[in-house]
Amino acid sequence: MPPAAFWQTPLLLILSNLFMTFAWYGHLKNMAGRPWYLAALLSWGIALFEYLLQVPANRIGYGQLSLSQLKIMQGVISLSVFIPFAIYYMDQPFRWDYVWAGLCLVGAVYFMFRG
């Protein structure tokens, strides 16, 4: 993978996932007392920024990585962003299931990226 793609793809995916996580779950904390359609509209607006980062990330990475590798990378990044979000922003307790799920993803990465 060229150096630019090596750094740009995961960086854009991390930023994209930050927006995605807030779009999907942030309203559960911040807008619990508001009508669902307001939360949906706000989430849709946040998700626009997710897509503005996700689409270029996939375009930069595709061709250097296979489609399956891009998807596994996305999954690992998604869980890596979600766990701190759940613990620190949503005040959820740490669960060992996060560790076990992460280890399963390590296995997925191994199988997708091996020779």
C-alpha positions as CSV (number, residue, x, y, z in Angstrom):
1,M,0.0,0.0,0.0
2,P,1.5,3.4,-0.9
3,P,2.4,5.5,2.2
4,A,-0.4,8.0,1.7
5,A,-3.1,5.3,1.5
6,F,-1.5,3.5,4.4
7,W,-2.2,6.5,6.7
8,Q,-5.2,8.2,5.0
9,T,-7.5,5.2,4.8
10,P,-7.4,4.3,8.6
11,L,-7.3,7.9,9.7
12,L,-10.4,8.8,7.6
13,L,-12.2,5.7,8.8
14,I,-11.5,6.6,12.5
15,L,-12.8,10.1,12.0
16,S,-15.8,8.7,10.1
17,N,-16.5,6.3,12.9
18,L,-16.5,9.1,15.5
19,F,-19.3,10.8,13.5
20,M,-21.1,7.5,12.9
21,T,-21.0,6.5,16.6
22,F,-22.4,9.9,17.7
23,A,-25.0,9.8,14.9
24,W,-26.2,6.3,15.9
25,Y,-26.0,6.5,19.7
26,G,-25.3,10.0,20.9
27,H,-29.0,11.0,20.8
28,L,-29.8,8.2,23.4
29,K,-28.0,10.4,26.0
30,N,-28.6,13.9,24.6
31,M,-32.1,13.7,23.2
32,A,-33.8,11.0,25.3
33,G,-36.8,13.4,26.1
34,R,-37.2,14.7,22.5
35,P,-39.3,13.2,19.8
36,W,-37.6,10.4,17.8
37,Y,-37.9,12.3,14.5
38,L,-35.8,15.2,15.8
39,A,-33.2,12.7,16.9
40,A,-33.4,11.1,13.4
41,L,-32.9,14.5,11.7
42,L,-30.0,15.4,13.9
43,S,-28.4,12.0,13.4
44,W,-28.9,12.3,9.6
45,G,-27.1,15.6,9.7
46,I,-24.2,14.1,11.7
47,A,-24.1,11.1,9.4
48,L,-23.5,13.4,6.4
49,F,-20.1,14.1,7.8
50,E,-19.5,10.4,8.3
51,Y,-20.1,9.8,4.7
52,L,-17.9,12.7,3.6
53,L,-15.1,10.9,5.3
54,Q,-16.1,7.2,4.7
55,V,-16.4,7.5,1.0
56,P,-13.0,9.0,0.4
57,A,-11.4,6.5,2.8
58,N,-12.8,3.6,0.9
59,R,-11.8,5.1,-2.5
60,I,-8.2,5.7,-1.3
61,G,-7.9,2.2,0.3
62,Y,-9.7,0.2,-2.5
63,G,-7.2,-1.2,-4.9
64,Q,-4.5,-1.2,-2.3
65,L,-6.7,-3.3,0.0
66,S,-9.3,-5.8,-1.0
67,L,-13.0,-5.0,-0.4
68,S,-12.9,-7.6,2.4
69,Q,-9.9,-6.1,4.0
70,L,-11.5,-2.7,3.9
71,K,-14.6,-4.1,5.7
72,I,-12.6,-5.9,8.4
73,M,-10.6,-2.7,8.9
74,Q,-13.9,-0.8,9.3
75,G,-15.1,-3.3,11.8
76,V,-12.0,-3.1,14.0
77,I,-12.0,0.7,13.9
78,S,-15.8,0.7,14.6
79,L,-15.3,-1.4,17.8
80,S,-12.2,0.6,18.8
81,V,-14.2,3.8,18.6
82,F,-17.4,2.4,20.1
83,I,-15.9,0.9,23.3
84,P,-14.4,4.2,24.6
85,F,-17.6,6.0,23.5
86,A,-19.7,3.6,25.5
87,I,-17.6,3.7,28.6
88,Y,-16.6,7.4,28.8
89,Y,-19.4,9.2,27.0
90,M,-22.4,6.9,27.6
91,D,-21.2,5.9,31.1
92,Q,-21.5,2.2,30.5
93,P,-19.5,-0.1,32.6
94,F,-16.5,-1.9,31.2
95,R,-17.3,-5.4,30.1
96,W,-14.9,-8.3,29.4
97,D,-17.1,-9.0,26.4
98,Y,-15.4,-6.0,24.8
99,V,-12.0,-7.8,25.1
100,W,-13.3,-11.1,23.8
101,A,-15.0,-9.3,20.8
102,G,-11.7,-7.5,20.1
103,L,-9.8,-10.8,20.2
104,C,-12.3,-12.2,17.7
105,L,-11.6,-9.2,15.4
106,V,-7.8,-9.8,15.8
107,G,-8.5,-13.3,14.4
108,A,-10.5,-11.8,11.5
109,V,-7.7,-9.4,10.7
110,Y,-5.2,-12.2,10.7
111,F,-7.2,-14.2,8.2
112,M,-8.1,-11.3,6.0
113,F,-4.5,-9.8,5.8
114,R,-2.4,-13.0,5.8
115,G,-0.3,-13.6,2.7
